[in-house]
């Protein structure tokens, strides 16, 4: 069975998108990028990351 990553940490999302961690937190704060909190960790679900990227094309 292939491992599928379901949750990403903010630095991983920043690297994947080619933006800063601060920008990822701004997107989360504004509600543009959905996230979840587990204990003290802020995580982004893979489905929410894919939706965010898909919406970028629609907004252009």
Secondary structure, DSSP 4 states (H G I P E B T S, - for coil): ------EEEHHHHHHHHTS-HHHHHHHHHHTSS--EEETTEEEEEHHHHHHHHHHHHHH-
